[in-house]
Structures are given as structure tokens and as C-alpha cells.
Amino acid sequence: MQRLINKIVSTALPLIALTSLTLLSGCVSTVEPWVKPYERSNLADPIMSQSRNPVTASYMKHVLESREGARGAEGGAGGGCGCN
């Protein structure tokens, strides 16, 4: 019985250590940002929107704002340089 326990511990311990190291390596943070300031203009491009036709979506948003008499409340737009 003792041999079985020793065998299980000797095989499970390296597996647990390897698994925990693998999971913890995903928590490493880097100093530099993922998106550089000069790359943010690419993210603000209308082609990056979720709709299939960004021009039509922009027009429909304008129509909705005009009909409802309110502006905004659809989230932030833009990108730019990231300056404050």
C-alpha cells in the first residue's frame, strides 16, 4: 500500500508542478502596452467595426439619434493617439 502511495505521489507531484507553472506563466504582465499609440488609428478604422456594412450602420445610428432626440449612449468611438 505504501508503495502505491509513493508511486502516485512521485508521478502526480511533477505533473501538478508543471500544470501550475503553465497556468501561472499566463499571468505575466509586460511593461509595454499591447496596442502602441501609433497602431490605435488602425483600430479606429470603420473596417474594424462589428457590423457588416459600417457606412449603413453609421447612417442608421444617425437616423436613430435624430428620431429619438438624443445623442450618444452607444459607446465611445475613436481611437487616436491615446493622449489625455
C-alpha atoms as one frame of an Amber mdcrd trajectory, in Angstrom:
protein
   0.000   0.000   0.000   2.812   2.371   0.888   4.498   1.698  -2.474   1.308
   2.583  -4.312   1.020   5.890  -2.457   4.688   6.692  -3.133   4.228   5.886
  -6.824   1.140   8.096  -7.091   2.868  10.985  -5.306   6.041  10.623  -7.373
   4.083  10.803 -10.645   1.481  13.360  -9.588   3.833  15.900  -7.996   5.770
  16.748 -11.186   2.503  16.865 -13.116   0.959  19.283 -10.616   4.106  21.433
 -10.623   4.188  21.551 -14.430   0.490  22.404 -14.625   0.762  25.178 -12.057
   3.809  26.682 -13.788   1.993  26.609 -17.110  -1.077  28.313 -15.655   0.946
  30.925 -13.788   3.009  31.811 -16.847  -0.127  33.309 -18.381  -0.270  35.857
 -15.555   2.979  37.533 -16.541   2.462  41.170 -17.438   4.633  43.136 -19.773
   5.688  46.728 -19.336   4.866  47.877 -22.859   1.201  48.137 -23.925  -0.328
  45.625 -26.290  -1.514  48.338 -28.663   1.038  51.017 -29.378  -0.162  54.623
 -29.782   0.655  54.666 -33.485  -1.390  51.458 -34.006  -4.590  52.867 -32.497
  -5.564  54.627 -35.700  -5.868  51.190 -37.314  -8.351  50.123 -34.616 -10.477
  53.245 -35.162 -10.852  52.401 -38.862 -14.511  51.767 -39.837 -13.497  48.407
 -41.292 -12.841  47.230 -37.700 -16.496  47.656 -36.683 -18.618  44.625 -35.892
 -21.309  45.364 -38.450 -21.062  44.072 -41.994 -21.563  47.497 -43.515 -20.149
  50.259 -41.299 -21.432  53.072 -43.537 -25.015  51.820 -43.285 -24.631  51.304
 -39.528 -23.396  54.888 -39.149 -26.363  56.189 -41.136 -28.832  54.127 -39.103
 -27.257  55.413 -35.902 -27.713  58.977 -37.165 -31.373  58.282 -38.034 -31.984
  56.749 -34.603 -30.377  59.731 -32.846 -32.479  62.153 -34.879 -35.704  60.260
 -34.249 -35.107  59.745 -30.535 -33.854  63.272 -29.953 -30.814  62.043 -28.064
 -27.149  61.594 -28.850 -24.662  59.051 -27.657 -25.285  56.104 -25.358 -23.939
  53.691 -27.967 -20.436  53.562 -26.574 -17.288  55.502 -27.223 -15.889  55.999
 -30.680 -12.482  56.861 -31.922  -9.043  55.746 -31.037  -6.486  58.385 -31.803
  -3.128  58.718 -30.178  -4.182  57.815 -26.632  -3.232  61.200 -25.203  -5.118
  62.545 -22.216
